[in-house]
Amino acid sequence: MHPTLVKMLAHGPLLTDGAWGTQLQARGLAPGDFPDAWNLTHPEKVAEVAAAYVNAGSQVILTNTFGSNRIRLLENEALVPLAADMNREGVRISRAAAAGRAYVFASLGPSGKMIMSDEVTPDELTAAFTEQAFAMAEAGADAIVIETMSDPAEAVLAIQAAKPTGLPIVACMVFDSGKNKDRTMMGTTPEQAAQILAEAGADVIGANCGQGIEAFVPLCQRLRAATQLPLWIKPNAGLPEFVDGRMVYRVSPEAFAAQAAQVLAAGASFLGGCCGSSPDFIRALHTMMQARA
């Protein structure tokens, strides 16, 4: 295990944070606006989200950098030259909000392009992820989280790009496809993903997004059986319903935390929430984890 992770996990599983996008929207981010650009234009609003999670009990918070790679930024070409700045500022904002009370794991998401469809080349992905990872490392991130990946080939390129930073690398896939909703969009099983990601050099293996927490109990069990590496688990707050023009998640923080206890029992090392979760969910998880300690 990476020496930094040994120290972090010395006293048991760590509580991470919840969703960022919906929290930024609640603070005025308009539909269609690029969330990461707020690191440069509305840093005080981004800092509010980070601080809200720390105050709710998060021991690990992410950064508002999920889409800050130059391939994804091609959707808004004016932002491409600002990629490194967005990543550095994202880390700086979360570090300031954490104020030594939480670790900062920098978020690195998918490019939005498919390798197998020749929408992007491996070399292009490697260059984009390398730029992003080193900007995060230079700004003082404690680790890098490669998250919400559906193509293991892209995840491997991201791991290989981030590994030379020397930081711990978390690599997470989305398992929401197939007959039993237990495969990635590319058909990869949890067992296959654990092997592929570990061989690529990931220090932590995980799953996030895609499904509600009830699906993550068996996912966590299968990942735990497939690897000795620490596990990172961030389920959605159920599946969204479209009501009056907006996404609504029906699962309550208390119900989420009750099922999350089973995820911890299944072997999660890092536990938090993804889409639909909020600081209230983190408070409920904190209460549950304190009761188990």
N, C-alpha and C positions, 0 to 999 in steps of 0.2 A: 504494500500500500504506500502511496505517496506520503512522505514524512509529514507534510502539512495536514493531510487528512487524519493521520494517526492522532495528532494533537487535537484537531477539531472534534473528533468522534470519541475522545477518551472517556467522556462521561455519558455516552449513550447517543441515541438518535437526536438529530437537530431539526428544529422547526423552521421551515422556509417561509416564503411569502405567498400571496395570492395573485389574482389577475391584475394586470396593469392597464390594459386598453380601456376597460370599462371604467376604471377609476379616473383615467385622464378624460374620458368622455363626460364623466360627471362634473369635471372641472372646466368643461367648455370645448374640448377637442371635437371638432365637427366631423360628421361622416365624410370620408374621403380624404381628410387631412392625414398627413404622414406623422404618426405619433413621435417618432424619434427626432423629428425636426424641432420639437418642443424643448429638447435639451439646449438648443441655441436661442430659441425665441421666447420660451416661457419656463425657464429653469426653476422658478419658484413653485410652479404648479407641479412639476415633476418631483421636486423635493418634498412636497406635501404628501405625495403617494408613498414615497420611500419612508418618510418619517411615520406615516400612519401605520405601516406594517411593523416597523421597529417598536413603536409604542404598543402595538397589539401583541407583541411577544415574539416576533420573528427573530431567530438567531442567525439567519442567512437571508439577505435580500438580493434581488436581481437588479439589473440596470435597464434603462429604457433604450435598449440598443438592438432589440430583436431583429429589425430589418435594416440595420445600418451597414449593409455590404453593398458595394458599388453595382452589383448586378441587379439586386432588388431595387436599388435607387434609380435605375434607368426608367422606372415608371414616372419619375419626376426628375428629369435630367439636370435641372438646376441644383439639385441636392448632391449629385455625384461627387463634385470636388470637395464637399463638406463631410464625406464619409468618416475620415479619421477624426475630424473635430467632433462629430456627433458621438462617436465611441468614447473619446477621451472625456467629453463633458458628461456623458451618461454615467461613467464610472465616478467622476469627481462628485457629481450630485449625490449619488448613492453613498459614497464614502462620507461625505459631509453629514448626510442625514443619519447614517449609522453611528457616527461619532464614537466609534470604538465599542458600541454595544452589539453589533452584528457584523458578520462577515459579508463581503460583497462579492457575489459571483456574477460575472459579466455574461449577459445573454447574447447568444449568437444563433440566429434562426436560419431557416433554409433560404435559398436564393429565389425561389418561386419559379425556377426554370428546370426542365427535365433533361438529364444527360442522355437518356435513351432515345429521346425525340430530337436530339441534336440541337436543342434550343440553347445549350451552353456546353462548352468543352471542359474537360477536367482541368486543363491548365488555367482557364479563366476562373473557375471556381477556386482553385488553389490560390491564385493571386489575390482574389477578393477576400477570401477568408484569412489569408496571411496578413494582409493590411489591417483587417478588423482586429484580429487576435493581438497583434503587436501594439496597436493603439490602446487596446484595453489593458494590456500588461504594463505599458509605459505609464498609464494613469493610476496604477496601483491596485488593480483587481486582485482579489485573493484566489480566485479560480475562474475558469471559463465554463459556462454551461452551453453545450451544443444541444438545442432543444427543438421539439416539434418536427423531427425529421421523419419523412416517410420513405425515402430512398436510402438504403444502407450505403450505397456507393457514394452518395453526397456526404453522408455522415462521416465516412472514413476519410474523405478528402479534408473535411473540416477538422477532424482529429489530428491528421498529419500536419495540417497548416498551423494548428494551435500548439502542438506538442513542443516545438522549439522554444516557446516562451518560458518553459520550465514550470508553469503553473499547473495545478491539478486540473484535469480535464474530465468534465461530466458529459456523457453522451446519451441522449434520450430519443426514443422513437415513439411514434404514434401508432397504437394498435387499435384500429377501428374498422378493419376490413375482413372479408371472408365470411363464410357461413356462420361462424361462431364469434365474429368480431374480435378475433384474437391474433390478427396478422396486420402487418403494415399494408399500405396501399400497393406495395410491390410484392406482397405475398410472404413476407418474412415473418417467421414465428418468433416468439420471445427467446426460445432456446438458440435459434440461429443468430438473432440479433446480438445476444449476449456474447457469443463466440466471436462474431465478426468485429464488434466494437472493442472487445478486450484485445483481440489480436492486433487491432489498429493502434492500440496504446491508450485507450480510455482508462482512467483511474476509477471512475464511477459509472455504473450502467443504470439506465432508467427508462421510465415511461411517463409521458405527460399528455394532457389534452385528449381529445377524441371521444371519451366516454365518461360517464359518471363513476363515482367512487365504488359502487358495487362491483363493477367489472375489474377494478384494480386489485381486489383481494386475490383472485386466481392468477392475475398477471404477475403480481409481486411474488406469489408462491412459486410460479414457474421460473421467473428470473432468479430467485434465490437458489433454486435447485440447480440452475445452470451455471452460476458463477459464485466465487467467493468474494468478489469485489463489493464495495458498498453500493447500495441501491438508492436511487433518487426517484421519488414517486410524487407526481402532482396531477391528481384527477380533476376533471371538470366538476362543477356543482350541478350535476345532472346534465341532461340534454336540453338545449334552449327551445323555447316556443316563441313564435313570432306573434306578438300581441300589440295592436295599435301602433304598428310601425317600429317596434323595438323588440330586442331579444329579452326574454324573461326566463330566469332559471328558478325552478320551483323548490329545489332542495334547500332546507333550512340549515344554518350553521350547526345547530345541535345534532340534526340527523347525519350530517356530513361527518362530524367529529365522532359520533357513535360508531359509524362504519370504519372510520379511519383507525380506530383501535385495532381492528382486525388486520389492517394493512401493516401496522407496526408489528403485530404478532407474527405476520408473514415474513418479516425481515427487513422492512424499510429502514434505511439509515438517515435519509433526509425526507421530510414529509411536509407537503404544503398543498396549495390549491392552484388550479389553472382557471380556465374561462368560467365566469360567473361567480367566482369566489371574491371575497372582500376582506378588509380588516376584521369584520365580525366573525368570519370563518376562522381566521387565524387566532382570534381570542378564544373561540370554542375549542380549537385544537390545542391551544396552550393549556387550557383548563384540564382537558382530557389527559395530556401528556404529564402534567404535574401530578395528577391523581395516580398515574401509573408508576411514577418515579419511586 
